[in-house]
Amino acid sequence: MAARGVGLLTRLPTCAQRSQVLRPIHRLLSCPGTVAADARREEQSSGSAETGSEDRPRKTRFSEVQKERREQAQRTILILCPEKISEKKFLKYLSQHGPINNHFFFESFGLYAVVEFCQKESVASLQDVTRTPSMGTEAAIPFRSRFFNLKLKNPSNQTSEKSCIPCNNQSPPSSKKLFELLCDAESIDDQLNTLLKEFQLTEENTKLRHLTCSLIEDIAAAYFPDCAVRPFGSSVNGFGKLGCDLDMFLDLDEIGKFSTHKTSGNFLMEFQVKNVPSERIATQKILSVIGECLDHFGPGCAGVQKILNARCPLVRFSHQASGFQCDLTTNNRIALKSSELLYIYGALDSRVRALVFSIRCWARAHSLTSSVPGAWITNFSLTMMVIFFLQTRSPPILPTLDYLKTLADAEDKCIIEGHNCTFIGDLNGIKPSRNTETLELLLKEFFEYFGNFAFNKNSINIRQGREQNKPEPSPLHIQNPFETSLNISKNVSHSQLQKFVDLARESAWILHQEDKAHPSPPSNQPWGLAALLLPSVAKSMSHAKKKRKKPASERIKNLLESIKSSSTENSTNTNGKRTVSTQA
């Protein structure tokens, strides 16, 4: 499922948006030398890395990161704490059960602590001394989970210490704050990297997402002991923003598998199982039961909806403690493979994530994307468009999927439901691009490229990285990278596509204006990316189209063509910036 990005649990008294739920105050989350810590350092440093750097650190495989994240989550607990608590005494109490690796606090429906022990045995030790609460007139459903409620034996003694833990804000900046940050930047490149830094998932948020999946796995394991609940999509692919949904799937593939060397003799033992007419019916029955468990027995799970007749059946619910809106599916391994592919593309070049985040923010500012399903372009489609655009540069910034397939070894071979999902998993086996174009140039060129793209006859295909004839009459055709017969943008209407084209042309025109391409301290006007995010851009263009016989987007297109023709002989400087004439 595509991430909706804004608005979860708006009934929270302390915040107005879902993205404001998580407010961690400690950043002691990754042990030095761990895979997850190394991957996080790579991700955070990529925002300001110089393009074309030769001294590249070793990059971590997606599977290695996810495996370690899962192991970390299994030895982590979630605790609802009193409003005023002594952090020192709190940690001393928990340390009785084993050494603590790291911890942090955040606010949701109260003050919560996420505590990671060094060993899983410490979690079991804590569970052994935890009691089921007495509910008075109500009845409590006993459930042994890793979600605890901490109470003070002597509240007066604790509160007298004045040890209330201050909570730092861990939400995206407000629109006003974002504009201030963008206008204070030194260049458009700096603006794009600033936006990435402000909106990308934090280490705390990422840990909380994996912990939430692990808590749901505990519930599912009552029926399927060897199952795994794995996050996919924006939570793990490197393109998630603070406040995005948590997509997860129940992985049952490991159940019933056995090693051939453990069997001997002339007999073969199989589990006795129930049979149903189809895999879809099996999926519906499994999700129906898990949905009931979450609704009746899952601590913190609320608003459970079983959407079983969708093309991809799912259970949707809110995890109130973490503040995440969650979608649970089963055996969605192609979606996890897509997440790995995006992770690789985002890790290959520091410019990729910065450009994707900015294009998505621009699209949301002009209502090109929406949290409500409909005829809008999705964030996934926009990401595919950015990747495709970067594949068309000279030299290419990103390799095609077909090229990544040629680099794969036997370990990488992957066939899912008859679809070839093979590509190299080791990022260190992919040569870095020699392209040194700046983010400023790439942003301009993106809008120009798609402002003049022949959507009426061509499709977007990241497998081959070149335009192809559309196989169907949909306004926008973007081939699914693995299920190649599917169009991931089939929902997009002609009017929404035209709106995208019009805004792309206008945005390209704005970036070519000298007063908008660079900061202007005296006037203190929005410039660069900040100018593109102003809602008035779309409104003024729409108003102009009604008044003039010739559409505004066509006039802008002609002006851009005039600019490009006059600058074809201009040289490119060492920073990759063009000298562009603004006279039309």
Disulfide bonds with the S-S distance in Angstrom:
none
